[in-house]
Amino acid sequence: MNTNRMSALEIRKKGLEALAQALGPVGMVRFLQQFGSNKGDYTEEREKLLEGITMDDVWAQVQQNRQNNQSGT
């Protein structure tokens, strides 16, 4: 898929389709709601969310996701 040739509307549509497929309709809405309000402190929330997570943890999760995708799960 060449996104360089897609309009903003087409990219948005494909993105929403991907979110719905990956998260289901309720998960997609919950995900999108995170970006709808400008309340809170993003930096503080991010630090809490990522507290204790190392780059090694992130890399291990990436490798696990790749294995799962290759095996069809």
ChimeraX attribute file (.defattr): number of C-alpha atoms within 10 A of each C-alpha:
attribute: neighborCount
match mode: 1-to-1
recipient: residues
	/A:1	5
	/A:2	5
	/A:3	10
	/A:4	8
	/A:5	9
	/A:6	12
	/A:7	10
	/A:8	11
	/A:9	9
	/A:10	12
	/A:11	14
	/A:12	12
	/A:13	12
	/A:14	14
	/A:15	12
	/A:16	16
	/A:17	15
	/A:18	13
	/A:19	17
	/A:20	15
	/A:21	12
	/A:22	11
	/A:23	14
	/A:24	12
	/A:25	14
	/A:26	10
	/A:27	14
	/A:28	17
	/A:29	14
	/A:30	11
	/A:31	13
	/A:32	13
	/A:33	10
	/A:34	10
	/A:35	9
	/A:36	8
	/A:37	8
	/A:38	8
	/A:39	8
	/A:40	8
	/A:41	8
	/A:42	10
	/A:43	9
	/A:44	9
	/A:45	11
	/A:46	10
	/A:47	11
	/A:48	10
	/A:49	10
	/A:50	9
	/A:51	9
	/A:52	8
	/A:53	10
	/A:54	10
	/A:55	8
	/A:56	9
	/A:57	11
	/A:58	11
	/A:59	11
	/A:60	12
	/A:61	12
	/A:62	12
	/A:63	12
	/A:64	12
	/A:65	13
	/A:66	12
	/A:67	12
	/A:68	11
	/A:69	10
	/A:70	9
	/A:71	8
	/A:72	7
	/A:73	7
